[in-house]
């Protein structure tokens, strides 16, 4: 079971979700879906997330913040150098796959944005920066997965550079990036609730160390309310298809479960630990709602009942 926890399979969704949402947004905007690029991006992003997870364990081993974390890959293997070497192998392989998609799309902006996103992943935990220890992990996470990765994946999946006019990019791209960035960051934010004592001892000034769990819960609740208000406002302004507003109702139960669990248990470290799993479920539910909403929004009106009925 420790190895299952160490591999963190559910966390790979943070690499997949920006690709799925951006593919749906690109299809809504252009009518284009390039299956080969979609699957290459999935493979490349999965390898980048593997690098991020393994390298974070290796870097945390250097500071001692994970010394009591049984599911740390370094603690399980006892070899920090090997873990880091394997992580770097995933980085190279993932980078090559993403580069091939950038080349196929014919747009250098894609590679630049993805390279910046990867750099933010290193700045998060890698020496000598370790910006997560300064409480900057959440802003880095938002920028990497939202404006950078989601936007890059959108452009990569919107057809060729010759067909894509940047001036014609609609608000659905910006909103997709905002929403994906927000829900991804919520997972990281929720992972700190049970780690306050250990983070404080290691000098890691996470947002929860600064805020405390009560205010942390209030911030999480505000983020959830903001997300649904943003979707409603965007649909009212026709920046998103109305279908995105309707399909987001599917994610409301996950949001309520997350907030209820946080409200009841935020001050109990041994109980609040699964909160990030609730955030992960909400993250995936919001993404599924967006993707479905974009797909329905692109479909002819006569086809919508057939789509809704499966």
N, C-alpha and C positions, 0 to 999 in steps of 0.2 A: 504493500500500500504506500510505503514511503516513496518508492520510485514512481508510482503513478502520480503522487502529489508533486514530486520534483519535476517531472516532465511538463506538468501544467498544460495538458491538452486543451482544456476549455479556453485558456488564455490566447490560443492561436487565433481565436475569432477576432481579436483586435487588429490582426493583419488582414483578415478576410473581409470584414465588414466594410472598410473603405472601398474595396474593390467592387463588392456587390452593389453598394449604394451608388457609387459613381457610374457603374455599368448601367444601372437602371436610369439614372439621371441623364446619361449620355444618350440612351435609347429614347427617352422621352423628348430630348432636345433635337436629336438628329435622325432618329429612326434607324440608327446603326448599332449592331451588336456583332463584335468580332470575337467569335468563340475562342480562336487560337490565342489571341492576346489575353483574354480573360483568364484562361487556365495557366498561361505562362506567368501572369502576374500573381495568381494564387500561389503557384509553386515558389516563385521568387520571394514573395512576402512571407511565406511560411518559414523559409530559411532565414530571413532577416530576423523574424521573431525568435527563432531558435538561438541565433547569435545573441540577441538582446537578453534572453532569459539566462543563458549559460554565462555570458560575460558579466552580467549583474551579480550572479552567484560568486563568480571568481573575484570580482572587485570588492564585494561585501566581505569576502573571507579575509581580505587584506586589512580591513578596518575593524573586524571582530563583531560587526553588528549582527551577523548571522550565526554566532558561535553556539547559540542554543536552538537554532532552527534545524530540526531533525531532517526535514525534507530538502535541505540545501544539497545540490549536486556535489559540491565540494566536500561537504561533511560526509556524504554517502561514499564517495570515491576515495577521499583522503589525498587527492592530488589536484591542487589548484592550477598548476601549470598545464596539465593535460586538458582539464576542462576549458581553460582559456584557448588552447590550441584548437580544440574541436570547435569552439565558438567561432574563432576566426575563419576556420574552414567553411562553416555555414555562411559567414559574411561574404566570402569571396564567391561561393557558388550562387548565393542569392543575388549578389551584385551583378554577376554575369548574365543571369536570366533577365533581370530588370533592364540591363543595358541592351539586351537583344530586342526587347519590346520597344525601348526608346528609339533604337535604330529603325525598327520596322515602321514606327509611327512617323518618323522623319521630323521630329521636333525636339531640339536640344533642351527646351524648357522642362520637359518631363524628367530627364536625367538630372538636371540641376536641382529641381525641387526634391526629388527622391534622395539625392546625395545630401542635401541639407537636412532632410528628415532623419537620415541615418546618423549624421553628425550630431544632431540633437540627442539621439539615443546614446551616443558616447558621452556627450557632455553631462547627461543625466547622472551617470554613475562612474564614468571612467576617470582615472587620475590624469593630470593633477586637478581637474576641474571639480568633479563630484558635486555638481550644482544641486542635486537632490538634497544634499546635506545642508544647503542654504535655504531650503524651502522653495526651490524653483522647479521642482519636478513636474508639478501640475501645469504651469505655463508651457514648459517644454513639450509635455505630452500633448497638450491641446494643439500647439502649432504643428508638431510633427504629424499627428494623425488627421488633423482637420485641414487647415489651409494648405499644407504642403502635400501630404500623401493623397488625400481625397481629390484635390484639384489635379494633381499629376495623373492619377489613375483615370480621371474623367477625360482629360485631353488624350491620353493614350488609347482610350476606347471609343473616341468620338469619330473615328475614321482617319483619313490621311491628313497631314498638315496642309495639303493643297485645298482640301475641302473645308477645313475648319477656320473660321474667321473669329479671331479673338474678340473683336468688337461686338460680335453677335452673341457672345456667351451670356446666358440669362441668369437671373437671380437664383435659379434652382441649384446652380453650382455652388454659389456662396453659401446658400442655406444648407445644402448637403454637408459642406465642409464644416460649418458651424455646429450642426447637430451631431455629426459623427465625432468631432473633436470634443464636444461637451460630454457625450455619453462615455467615450473612451476615458476621459479624464476622471469621470466619476468612479470608475473602477479603481484607479490608482488612489484616489482620495479615500475611498472606503477601505482600502487595504491597510491604512494607517491606524484605524481606530483601536485595534488590539495591540499595537506596537509602540505605544507612547512611552512606556517605561524603558524598553530596549533602545528606542531611538534617542531618548533623552540621555541615556548612559553613554551612547556612542557619539554624542554631539550632533545628531542628525535633527535639524530643526524643521521637521515636516510641518505642514499646515495644522495637523491635529495637535502637535506639541505646542504650537503657538495659540491655537484657538481653544483647545479643550474639547471634550466630546459633545457637550451640550450645544455649543456654538457650531461645532462641526456638523451636527445633525441639522441645525437650522440652515446652514449653508447648503447642505445636500437637498433639503426640502425646497429652498429657493431656486436651486438649479433645475429641479424637476418642474416646478411651476413655470419657470422661464421658458423651458423647452416647449411645453404645450402651448403657452401663450404665443411663442414665436411661430409655431406651426399654424395656429389659428389665424394670427394676423397675416402671415404670408399667404394663406389660402384666401383670406378676405381681399387682399390686395392683388390676387391673381399672380403672385410670385411663385406659388406652388399650385399644382392642380388640386382641386377640391377633394379628389380621391385620396390624396396624402393625409388630409385632415381626418377623413372618415376612417381610413385604415389604421391611423394611430390609436384609435380606440382599442385595438388589439393589444397595445403595449401598456395600457393603463393598469391592468391587474398586476403586472410585474413592478410597475412604479409604486403602487400602493403597498405591495408586499415588502418592498425594500424599505420604504419609509416607516412602515409599522414596525418592522424588525429593528430598525435603527433607533426609533423613538423608545422602544421598550428596553433595549439592551445596550445602548451606546456606552454606558459607564461600567460595563462588566466585561473586562478583556477576554476572559475565557469563553464567554457566550457570544460576543459580537464578532468573533473571528470570521464566520461565514458571510459577513456583510458584503464582501467583494463578490461573492458568488451571486448574491441578489442583484448587485449592480451589473454583473456580467449578463444575467438573464434580461435585465431591462435594456441594456445596450443592444443585445441581439434582437429583442422584440421591437425596439424603435427602428432598427435597421430593416427588419422584415417588413414593418409597416411602410417605411419610405419606399423600399423597392417595389412592393406590391402597388402602392399608390402611384408611382411613376409609370408602372406597366399598364395599369388601368387607365391612367390619364392619356397615354399614347394611343390606346385602342379606340377604334371607331365606336361611336355611341351605340350602334346596333349590336356590337360585340360584347358590351359590358355585362349584360345579364348572363350570357354564356360563360364569360370568364368568372363571374362571381359564383356561378353554380358549379364550376369545375369542368 
